[in-house]
């Protein structure tokens, strides 16, 4: 009888310890996933912040170019429309995969439109030598470089998060916790060439 009680006691102790180990493992894995997901969110907010900086610079650039090339209305309207779209998208509450894809496409269009604006400037020597224009050009190039850097940091955070979700046993916790893989910010490589003017001084 005492042996049965002893075995039952050991079984209860073993079951209790096993339960605590499982709960502890689940909590640790869950917290690790949450931490990695927060890193992704932080990196994404940096991407949005740097894109917003570029969006904020565009009206000044358009204003300067307009003084010299007021008849280039189509380019100005395109940039204004893209800027409005970027503003509403950057301030939307959605932070899912669709937003990443939309911003990727929008970034490509904005770079093309800005490139066209710089191409227009090629036809106006006074504009190309304007200090205000040169400063804006430099600031936009700087914003573009920061976008590239923050995009890479975001993709690194996404890669770490997505890889962790696929590891055993974290994949079990991820499935139970409803965690899904995140989308990468993939941009067309041709889009990220530096926007430069050939200045004839």
C-alpha positions in Angstrom: 0.0 0.0 0.0 2.8 2.4 0.9 4.6 1.5 -2.3 1.5 2.4 -4.3 1.3 5.7 -2.5 5.0 6.3 -3.1 4.6 5.5 -6.8 1.5 7.7 -7.0 3.4 10.5 -5.3 6.3 10.3 -7.7 3.9 10.2 -10.7 2.1 13.3 -9.4 5.4 15.0 -8.8 6.7 14.0 -12.3 3.4 15.2 -13.9 3.6 18.5 -12.0 7.2 19.1 -13.0 6.5 18.1 -16.6 3.5 20.5 -16.6 5.7 23.3 -15.3 8.4 22.6 -17.8 5.9 22.7 -20.7 4.2 25.9 -19.4 7.7 27.5 -18.9 8.8 26.4 -22.4 5.6 27.8 -24.0 5.9 31.1 -22.1 9.6 31.4 -23.1 8.9 30.7 -26.8 5.8 32.9 -26.9 7.8 35.8 -25.3 10.7 35.3 -27.8 8.2 35.5 -30.7 6.6 38.6 -29.3 10.1 40.2 -28.9 11.0 39.4 -32.5 7.7 40.7 -33.7 8.2 44.0 -31.9 11.6 44.3 -33.5 9.9 43.9 -36.9 7.3 46.6 -35.9 10.1 49.0 -34.8 12.1 48.4 -38.0 8.9 49.1 -40.0 8.2 52.3 -38.2 11.8 53.4 -39.2 11.0 52.6 -42.8 7.8 54.7 -42.6 9.6 57.5 -40.9 12.3 57.8 -43.6 9.7 57.5 -46.4 7.8 60.3 -44.7 10.9 62.5 -44.8 11.2 62.0 -48.5 7.5 62.7 -49.0 7.8 65.9 -46.9 10.7 67.2 -49.1 8.9 66.7 -52.5 6.6 69.8 -52.3 9.7 72.0 -51.8 11.5 70.5 -54.7 8.4 70.9 -56.9 8.1 74.5 -55.8 11.7 75.3 -56.8 11.4 73.5 -60.1 8.1 75.3 -60.9 9.7 78.6 -60.8 11.9 77.7 -63.7 9.7 75.1 -65.5 6.0 76.0 -64.8 4.9 74.3 -68.0 5.9 70.8 -66.8 2.5 70.4 -65.2 2.1 66.7 -65.8 5.2 65.9 -63.7 4.1 68.2 -60.9 0.6 66.6 -60.8 2.0 63.1 -60.8 4.3 63.9 -57.8 1.4 65.6 -56.0 -0.8 62.6 -56.5 1.9 60.2 -55.4 2.6 62.3 -52.4 -1.0 62.3 -51.3 -1.2 58.6 -51.8 2.0 58.1 -49.8 0.7 60.3 -47.0 -2.6 58.5 -46.6 -0.8 55.1 -46.8 1.9 56.0 -44.3 -0.7 57.3 -41.8 -3.1 54.3 -42.2 -3.6 51.9 -39.3 -2.9 48.9 -41.5 0.5 47.4 -40.9 0.0 44.1 -42.8 1.5 42.6 -45.9 -0.7 44.6 -48.2 0.7 47.9 -46.8 4.2 46.6 -47.4 3.4 45.7 -51.0 1.6 49.0 -51.6 4.5 51.0 -50.2 7.0 49.0 -52.3 5.1 49.8 -55.5 4.6 53.5 -54.4 8.3 53.9 -53.6 9.1 52.7 -57.2 6.6 55.2 -58.7 7.9 58.1 -56.5 11.5 57.4 -57.5 10.5 57.4 -61.2 8.6 60.7 -60.8 11.4 62.3 -58.9 13.8 61.1 -61.5 11.6 62.7 -64.2 11.7 66.0 -62.2 15.5 65.9 -62.0 15.5 65.2 -65.8 13.4 68.3 -66.3 16.0 70.3 -64.3 18.7 69.2 -66.8 17.1 71.6 -69.3 17.4 74.6 -67.0 21.0 75.6 -66.2 19.8 78.3 -63.8 17.8 75.8 -61.9 20.6 73.3 -61.8 22.9 75.9 -60.2 20.4 77.1 -57.7 21.6 76.6 -54.2 18.1 75.7 -53.0 17.7 73.1 -55.7 21.1 71.6 -54.9 20.3 71.4 -51.2 16.9 69.7 -51.9 18.5 67.3 -54.3 21.1 66.4 -51.7 18.4 66.0 -49.0 16.3 63.7 -51.2 19.3 61.6 -52.0 20.0 61.4 -48.3 16.4 60.4 -47.6 16.6 57.7 -50.3 19.8 56.3 -48.8 18.2 56.2 -45.3 15.2 54.4 -46.9 17.5 51.8 -48.3 19.2 51.4 -44.9 16.0 51.1 -42.9 14.5 48.8 -45.5 17.5 46.5 -45.1 17.2 46.6 -41.3 13.4 45.8 -41.6 14.2 42.9 -43.9 16.8 41.6 -41.4 14.2 41.8 -38.6 11.6 40.0 -40.7 14.1 37.3 -41.7 15.0 36.6 -38.1 11.3 36.6 -37.1 10.2 34.3 -40.0 13.1 31.9 -39.4 12.3 31.7 -35.7 8.6 30.9 -36.5 9.8 27.9 -38.6 12.0 26.4 -35.9 10.8 23.6 -33.7 9.3 24.0 -31.1 8.6 27.7 -31.7 6.5 26.7 -34.7 4.0 25.0 -32.4 3.8 28.1 -30.2 3.4 30.3 -33.3 0.6 28.2 -34.6 -1.2 28.2 -31.2 -0.5 31.9 -30.7 -1.7 32.9 -34.3 1.7 34.3 -35.3 2.1 34.6 -39.1 5.2 35.2 -41.2 5.8 38.8 -42.2 6.3 40.1 -45.7 9.7 41.6 -46.8 10.0 45.1 -48.2 11.2 44.2 -51.7 12.0 47.0 -54.1 13.1 47.0 -57.6 16.9 47.3 -57.7 16.8 49.8 -60.5 14.7 52.1 -58.4 17.4 52.6 -55.8 20.0 54.1 -58.1 21.1 57.5 -56.7 19.2 60.4 -58.2 22.0 62.6 -59.5 22.2 65.4 -61.9 25.2 65.9 -64.2 26.1 69.5 -63.3 28.1 71.6 -65.7 29.8 74.2 -63.6 
